[in-house]
């Protein structure tokens, strides 16, 4: 919920809707207060027998019995204690006053006076304090009508999940009905009070006594954005069955009109998935045109070895995500995938057939469709001291409006064997890849073939020694990795799904090909030299520290290129460094860096320092740099002030352009039955120039659910370690 001051009244007005509130959040456990002592006549009552005990009294079987002092009236699991009472034996009716306690297996009620029928466990009580057993649910009521052992009606009542000693929140209602069989409660003329301050009013409220899902309205929300204006949403949740449900969220956007979001979830023995559909019948800010979005994620289990999957999403126009998605990564999505596939898995093999298409949102970066894509892989169980074989094949037809199209068949055979023991290993591998193209509109020829072998040799040693009086073990693990692939001119082959990976962002020390996809196989004649050292707890085996360094040495120029690339002539790669581990029980450090020996500069660095202790104090610092493209520092924290109050915050700063990318700060209060937080956020929008502001206000009430924006999801994303 994003609140601007002048729009807060709209939010209050919205809360006059009928709601269903659901608990969704983990809280510190409230200690269940013990029930008041109940004096029983017997711990093993005879079924339907009535027991009467008192200090003094007059027992009359056919008329009224009068009892005074330390009274016990018991029938089955019902027990009544009182100071003074009368009992009519003909219909088992009790009239009592003075410190009256009525208790059964579900509830305990303390009252000034009662008129009660013990056989049906029904009656009326005045000035009641009640408590549901085996939970913290409790409250007070001026007048209680108990219909039977499981149904209760409370007049001028309160309801809370907080223990009586913690007055964090409660509902004050003209009427509350609790049904233990259905595990639901209904209330009318309800005021939600935080402490004793009224916050929201609900004409009608429906809530769960056991936090199970149930049909009803969810909490309304309000948001504001420059593009859509004020957006008021009232979600309706339909619990259609234990294994499927629907959420329908109509929203009114002041600048655009009505928007309806729908989500259908299902889970069965053979099928599971989520279907989403959003629609604006007439967008006032988009020439009154209809705009919509759908997303399907479905999986069917046809048999133990066969699955059918659908994953697809689509928008009515290219601006939809930019208008309705707050995340920069979502709004800048270049294409949306449509995938339908069937997969069969055998003991050592896997066969899949798929149809893959894309809705292109960025016209400068259109993708090829694969209609179809058939893959088969065979990988027998790896056995020691034997040659291990592998086979990967793919047959795809690539289609696109412009450029070359056609079929590509790729077959990759591999064989390897590992020699060695716990102290050393040597693993030679050989691969042979054959690729055949049958193309259309390819200016360099429609039939292309390429067959290339690849040889690799992987060898390593393991040394270890004891440290700190044999409490720790340090290892030293040198490794050599050699790979050779001859040069083959591949410029006549079109690029369907191939790109180059950057050494500084994806370490390729032990990679045989620095291209993704199958349209380019890099020529290589290179040796990787690397060494890793670890420090481990000898007793537990837990790794405390790991440090690695490695570099690739090239024995020949790399002549295979993509369009626009030049031949690579450097004789050695950047030096890659990695360091990570626990400095102590609370602090963990991880860093990776790349050093270019030719320019004598660090080309990329990423460092993270994370702190979290038993008092749940959290502090994180990170730094990222990538050549001349990116320099960014981030810091986040969660600092408990005491058991209830905490401060939270995060800053992301662009060092290259000297600007903040995002600033987030807030304060949080929590106890065992309530959490509340207010968070302010200022962030750079998707246009990479302007900023937007937001204030997130949230109440999480145990037994009721969330009021306002789910700020906790934002905090989990932004503050590492936050729970």
TIKE-989733 format. One record per residue (C-alpha): residue number from 1; x, y, z. Coordinates in steps of 0.5 Angstrom, whole numbers, plus 500, padded with zeros to 3 digits. Example, Ala and Ser with C-alpha at 12.3 -4.5 7.8 and 13.67 -1.06 7.14 Angstrom:
R   num    px    py    pz
R     1   525   491   516
R     2   527   498   514
***
This chain:
R   num    px    py    pz
R     1   500   500   500
R     2   503   507   498
R     3   500   512   501
R     4   500   520   500
R     5   497   524   505
R     6   491   527   501
R     7   489   520   499
R     8   489   517   506
R     9   482   518   507
R    10   480   514   501
R    11   484   508   504
R    12   480   509   511
R    13   473   509   507
R    14   475   503   503
R    15   476   499   509
R    16   468   499   510
R    17   468   493   505
R    18   466   486   508
R    19   473   483   509
R    20   476   476   510
R    21   482   476   514
R    22   487   471   514
R    23   494   469   518
R    24   500   469   513
R    25   506   471   518
R    26   510   467   523
R    27   511   471   529
R    28   515   470   536
R    29   511   464   540
R    30   506   467   545
R    31   506   463   551
R    32   499   460   552
R    33   497   463   559
R    34   494   457   563
R    35   487   457   564
R    36   484   458   571
R    37   484   453   576
R    38   478   449   575
R    39   476   444   581
R    40   473   438   579
R    41   469   433   583
R    42   472   427   579
R    43   477   426   573
R    44   473   420   571
R    45   466   422   570
R    46   461   417   569
R    47   457   419   562
R    48   451   424   563
R    49   452   423   571
R    50   451   430   574
R    51   456   431   580
R    52   454   436   585
R    53   459   439   591
R    54   459   445   595
R    55   461   447   602
R    56   454   447   604
R    57   447   446   601
R    58   440   443   600
R    59   440   437   595
R    60   433   436   592
R    61   432   431   587
R    62   425   433   584
R    63   426   441   585
R    64   431   446   586
R    65   438   444   590
R    66   441   450   593
R    67   449   450   594
R    68   453   455   597
R    69   461   456   597
R    70   466   452   593
R    71   461   449   588
R    72   463   444   583
R    73   457   442   578
R    74   460   437   573
R    75   457   433   567
R    76   462   429   562
R    77   467   435   560
R    78   463   441   563
R    79   465   443   569
R    80   462   449   573
R    81   465   453   579
R    82   461   458   583
R    83   460   462   590
R    84   453   461   590
R    85   448   457   585
R    86   442   453   585
R    87   441   447   581
R    88   434   444   578
R    89   435   437   577
R    90   429   436   572
R    91   432   439   566
R    92   439   440   569
R    93   439   448   569
R    94   444   452   573
R    95   443   459   576
R    96   449   461   579
R    97   453   468   581
R    98   459   470   584
R    99   466   468   581
R   100   463   463   576
R   101   467   459   572
R   102   464   455   566
R   103   469   450   562
R   104   469   445   557
R   105   474   442   552
R   106   474   448   548
R   107   473   454   552
R   108   473   457   559
R   109   468   463   561
R   110   469   467   567
R   111   462   470   569
R   112   459   474   574
R   113   452   470   573
R   114   450   465   569
R   115   443   461   567
R   116   446   454   564
R   117   443   448   562
R   118   449   443   563
R   119   446   437   558
R   120   446   441   552
R   121   452   446   554
R   122   447   452   553
R   123   445   458   556
R   124   447   465   558
R   125   452   469   561
R   126   453   476   564
R   127   460   480   564
R   128   464   475   561
R   129   472   474   560
R   130   473   468   555
R   131   479   464   553
R   132   479   459   547
R   133   483   453   550
R   134   490   451   547
R   135   491   458   544
R   136   491   465   546
R   137   485   467   543
R   138   481   471   548
R   139   476   477   550
R   140   471   480   554
R   141   463   480   553
R   142   457   484   556
R   143   453   478   554
R   144   454   471   552
R   145   449   466   549
R   146   452   459   548
R   147   448   455   544
R   148   451   448   545
R   149   458   446   546
R   150   461   449   540
R   151   457   455   538
R   152   458   462   542
R   153   455   468   541
R   154   458   474   544
R   155   454   481   545
R   156   458   488   546
R   157   465   483   545
R   158   472   484   544
R   159   477   479   541
R   160   484   478   540
R   161   490   473   539
R   162   494   477   544
R   163   495   474   551
R   164   491   478   556
R   165   498   481   559
R   166   499   484   552
R   167   494   490   550
R   168   497   490   542
R   169   490   490   538
R   170   483   487   539
R   171   477   487   535
R   172   471   491   539
R   173   464   488   536
R   174   457   489   537
R   175   456   482   536
R   176   461   476   535
R   177   459   469   533
R   178   464   463   534
R   179   463   456   531
R   180   468   451   533
R   181   466   446   529
R   182   467   450   522
R   183   473   454   526
R   184   470   460   523
R   185   468   467   527
R   186   463   472   524
R   187   463   479   527
R   188   458   485   526
R   189   460   493   527
R   190   467   491   528
R   191   472   496   530
R   192   480   494   530
R   193   484   498   535
R   194   491   498   536
R   195   492   498   544
R   196   486   502   545
R   197   486   507   539
R   198   481   506   534
R   199   484   504   527
R   200   479   501   522
R   201   471   500   522
R   202   468   494   519
R   203   461   493   518
R   204   462   485   518
R   205   468   481   519
R   206   469   474   518
R   207   476   470   520
R   208   479   464   521
R   209   480   460   528
R   210   485   456   526
R   211   488   460   520
R   212   486   455   515
R   213   484   458   508
R   214   477   460   507
R   215   473   464   502
R   216   472   472   503
R   217   475   479   501
R   218   482   480   503
R   219   485   486   505
R   220   484   492   501
R   221   490   496   498
R   222   491   503   495
R   223   497   505   491
R   224   499   511   487
R   225   504   512   481
R   226   505   518   476
R   227   502   513   470
R   228   496   510   473
R   229   494   515   479
R   230   491   513   485
R   231   489   505   485
R   232   484   502   490
R   233   484   494   490
R   234   479   490   493
R   235   481   482   493
R   236   476   477   493
R   237   479   470   495
R   238   475   464   493
R   239   477   457   496
R   240   473   453   491
R   241   477   446   494
R   242   482   444   498
R   243   487   443   492
R   244   485   449   488
R   245   483   457   489
R   246   482   463   485
R   247   483   470   487
R   248   480   476   483
R   249   482   483   484
R   250   478   489   481
R   251   482   495   482
R   252   480   502   480
R   253   486   506   477
R   254   484   514   477
R   255   488   515   471
R   256   486   509   467
R   257   479   506   469
R   258   478   499   472
R   259   483   493   472
R   260   481   486   474
R   261   487   481   476
R   262   485   474   476
R   263   489   468   479
R   264   487   461   479
R   265   492   456   483
R   266   491   448   483
R   267   494   442   485
R   268   492   435   484
R   269   496   428   483
R   270   497   429   476
R   271   496   436   475
R   272   499   443   478
R   273   500   450   476
R   274   498   457   476
R   275   494   461   471
R   276   494   469   471
R   277   490   474   467
R   278   489   481   468
R   279   485   486   464
R   280   483   493   463
R   281   477   493   459
R   282   478   501   457
R   283   485   504   459
R   284   483   512   459
R   285   491   513   458
R   286   491   509   452
R   287   486   511   447
R   288   481   507   451
R   289   483   501   448
R   290   483   494   452
R   291   489   492   455
R   292   491   485   458
R   293   496   480   460
R   294   496   473   461
R   295   501   468   464
R   296   500   460   465
R   297   505   456   468
R   298   502   448   468
R   299   505   441   469
R   300   502   435   468
R   301   504   428   470
R   302   502   423   464
R   303   506   417   467
R   304   512   416   472
R   305   516   418   467
R   306   513   423   462
R   307   511   430   464
R   308   507   435   460
R   309   509   442   461
R   310   506   449   459
R   311   510   456   460
R   312   507   462   457
R   313   506   469   458
R   314   503   475   453
R   315   501   482   453
R   316   497   486   449
R   317   502   491   447
R   318   509   493   448
R   319   508   498   454
R   320   504   494   458
R   321   510   491   463
R   322   513   498   463
R   323   506   501   465
R   324   504   496   470
R   325   511   493   473
R   326   515   497   478
R   327   521   492   478
R   328   526   495   473
R   329   528   488   471
R   330   521   486   469
R   331   519   493   465
R   332   525   492   461
R   333   524   485   459
R   334   526   484   451
R   335   521   478   450
R   336   516   474   453
R   337   517   466   452
R   338   511   461   450
R   339   514   454   451
R   340   510   447   450
R   341   514   441   452
R   342   513   434   453
R   343   519   430   457
R   344   520   423   458
R   345   526   421   463
R   346   529   414   463
R   347   534   410   467
R   348   540   414   464
R   349   537   418   458
R   350   532   424   457
R   351   528   425   451
R   352   524   432   450
R   353   520   435   445
R   354   518   443   445
R   355   515   448   441
R   356   518   455   443
R   357   516   462   441
R   358   517   469   443
R   359   513   475   444
R   360   518   481   442
R   361   517   487   446
R   362   524   490   444
R   363   524   490   436
R   364   532   491   437
R   365   533   484   440
R   366   528   479   437
R   367   529   472   438
R   368   528   466   434
R   369   523   461   435
R   370   524   454   435
R   371   518   450   432
R   372   520   444   434
R   373   526   443   439
R   374   527   436   440
R   375   533   434   445
R   376   536   427   447
R   377   541   426   452
R   378   544   419   454
R   379   549   419   460
R   380   550   412   463
R   381   552   412   471
R   382   559   414   472
R   383   563   408   474
R   384   570   408   477
R   385   576   406   473
R   386   571   405   467
R   387   570   409   460
R   388   564   414   461
R   389   560   415   455
R   390   555   421   454
R   391   551   423   448
R   392   547   430   447
R   393   543   431   441
R   394   538   437   439
R   395   534   438   433
R   396   531   445   432
R   397   528   449   427
R   398   529   456   427
R   399   524   461   425
R   400   524   469   424
R   401   521   474   420
R   402   528   477   418
R   403   534   473   417
R   404   536   466   416
R   405   532   461   418
R   406   532   453   418
R   407   534   447   421
R   408   540   445   425
R   409   542   438   428
R   410   547   438   433
R   411   550   431   436
R   412   555   431   441
R   413   559   425   443
R   414   563   425   449
R   415   568   420   453
R   416   572   420   459
R   417   575   416   464
R   418   578   418   471
R   419   584   415   474
R   420   587   416   482
R   421   585   416   489
R   422   584   421   495
R   423   591   424   494
R   424   590   425   486
R   425   586   424   480
R   426   587   425   472
R   427   581   425   468
R   428   582   425   460
R   429   576   427   456
R   430   575   427   448
R   431   569   430   445
R   432   566   430   438
R   433   561   435   436
R   434   558   434   429
R   435   553   440   427
R   436   549   440   420
R   437   545   446   418
R   438   539   446   412
R   439   538   453   411
R   440   533   458   408
R   441   535   466   406
R   442   543   464   408
R   443   547   469   404
R   444   553   464   405
R   445   550   458   403
R   446   544   454   405
R   447   547   447   407
R   448   553   448   412
R   449   556   442   416
R   450   561   443   422
R   451   565   437   425
R   452   570   439   431
R   453   573   434   436
R   454   575   437   443
R   455   580   434   448
R   456   581   436   455
R   457   586   433   460
R   458   584   435   468
R   459   589   433   473
R   460   589   435   481
R   461   593   434   487
R   462   590   434   494
R   463   595   436   500
R   464   592   437   507
R   465   595   438   514
R   466   593   440   521
R   467   592   446   524
R   468   591   449   531
R   469   592   443   535
R   470   589   438   530
R   471   582   442   531
R   472   583   445   524
R   473   585   442   517
R   474   588   446   511
R   475   588   443   504
R   476   592   445   498
R   477   589   443   492
R   478   593   445   485
R   479   589   443   479
R   480   591   443   471
R   481   586   443   466
R   482   588   443   459
R   483   583   443   453
R   484   584   443   445
R   485   579   445   440
R   486   582   446   433
R   487   580   452   429
R   488   575   452   424
R   489   572   458   420
R   490   565   458   422
R   491   563   465   419
R   492   558   462   414
R   493   554   459   420
R   494   548   464   422
R   495   547   466   429
R   496   541   463   432
R   497   542   462   440
R   498   549   464   441
R   499   553   469   445
R   500   559   470   448
R   501   560   470   455
R   502   565   475   459
R   503   570   472   463
R   504   569   477   468
R   505   562   476   470
R   506   562   468   468
R   507   569   465   470
R   508   571   460   465
R   509   577   457   468
R   510   575   450   467
R   511   570   451   461
R   512   571   448   454
R   513   568   453   450
R   514   567   461   451
R   515   560   461   447
R   516   553   459   449
R   517   549   456   444
R   518   551   451   439
R   519   553   456   433
R   520   560   457   435
R   521   565   453   438
R   522   571   456   440
R   523   578   454   438
R   524   582   453   444
R   525   589   451   445
R   526   590   453   453
R   527   592   451   460
R   528   589   453   466
R   529   593   453   472
R   530   589   454   479
R   531   590   452   486
R   532   585   452   492
R   533   586   452   499
R   534   581   450   505
R   535   580   451   512
R   536   575   446   515
R   537   573   444   522
R   538   576   437   523
R   539   571   435   528
R   540   564   437   524
R   541   567   438   517
R   542   564   445   516
R   543   568   449   511
R   544   571   456   515
R   545   575   459   509
R   546   576   458   502
R   547   581   461   497
R   548   582   460   490
R   549   586   463   484
R   550   587   461   477
R   551   589   463   470
R   552   589   461   463
R   553   595   461   459
R   554   593   461   451
R   555   598   457   446
R   556   595   460   440
R   557   591   466   438
R   558   583   465   438
R   559   581   466   431
R   560   573   464   432
R   561   569   470   432
R   562   562   473   432
R   563   560   479   428
R   564   564   485   430
R   565   569   481   434
R   566   577   481   433
R   567   581   475   433
R   568   584   475   441
R   569   591   475   441
R   570   593   475   449
R   571   597   470   451
R   572   594   469   458
R   573   587   471   461
R   574   586   475   467
R   575   587   473   474
R   576   581   470   477
R   577   581   470   485
R   578   576   468   490
R   579   576   468   497
R   580   570   466   502
R   581   568   464   509
R   582   566   465   516
R   583   571   470   520
R   584   567   468   526
R   585   560   465   528
R   586   557   472   526
R   587   561   474   520
R   588   562   472   513
R   589   566   474   507
R   590   566   473   500
R   591   569   476   494
R   592   571   475   487
R   593   576   479   483
R   594   579   479   476
R   595   586   482   475
R   596   588   484   468
R   597   596   483   468
R   598   596   487   461
R   599   593   493   463
R   600   595   492   471
R   601   588   494   473
R   602   582   490   476
R   603   577   489   471
R   604   571   486   476
R   605   570   486   483
R   606   565   483   487
R   607   565   483   495
R   608   560   482   500
R   609   561   482   508
R   610   555   479   512
R   611   554   480   519
R   612   548   477   523
R   613   548   475   531
R   614   544   471   536
R   615   540   478   537
R   616   538   478   530
R   617   542   484   529
R   618   544   484   521
R   619   549   489   517
R   620   551   488   510
R   621   556   491   506
R   622   557   490   498
R   623   561   493   493
R   624   561   491   485
R   625   565   494   479
R   626   565   492   472
R   627   571   495   468
R   628   568   502   466
R   629   561   500   466
R   630   559   499   473
R   631   561   501   480
R   632   556   500   486
R   633   556   500   493
R   634   550   497   498
R   635   549   497   505
R   636   543   495   509
R   637   542   493   516
R   638   536   491   521
R   639   538   493   528
R   640   534   491   534
R   641   533   497   539
R   642   530   492   544
R   643   525   486   544
R   644   520   490   540
R   645   523   495   536
R   646   528   495   530
R   647   531   500   525
R   648   531   497   518
R   649   535   501   512
R   650   538   500   505
R   651   542   504   501
R   652   545   503   494
R   653   549   508   491
R   654   552   509   484
R   655   559   511   485
R   656   560   512   477
R   657   555   517   476
R   658   555   519   484
R   659   547   518   485
R   660   543   514   489
R   661   540   508   486
R   662   535   506   492
R   663   534   509   499
R   664   530   505   504
R   665   529   506   511
R   666   524   504   516
R   667   522   502   523
R   668   519   496   526
R   669   515   493   532
R   670   513   486   534
R   671   511   482   539
R   672   508   475   539
R   673   501   477   536
R   674   503   483   532
R   675   508   486   527
R   676   507   493   525
R   677   512   497   520
R   678   513   503   516
R   679   518   504   511
R   680   520   510   506
R   681   523   508   500
R   682   526   513   494
R   683   528   509   488
R   684   530   510   481
R   685   525   508   476
R   686   526   504   469
R   687   527   511   465
R   688   534   511   469
R   689   533   518   470
R   690   527   520   475
R   691   526   518   482
R   692   519   515   485
R   693   517   515   492
R   694   513   511   497
R   695   511   510   504
R   696   509   503   506
R   697   505   502   512
R   698   503   495   514
R   699   500   491   520
R   700   501   484   521
R   701   496   481   526
R   702   496   474   528
R   703   490   471   527
R   704   487   476   522
R   705   493   477   517
R   706   496   483   514
R   707   493   490   513
R   708   497   495   508
R   709   502   493   503
R   710   506   487   504
R   711   513   491   506
R   712   516   484   509
R   713   517   482   502
R   714   520   488   500
R   715   525   488   506
R   716   527   480   505
R   717   529   482   498
R   718   533   488   500
R   719   536   486   507
R   720   540   480   506
R   721   538   475   512
R   722   532   479   514
R   723   526   474   516
***
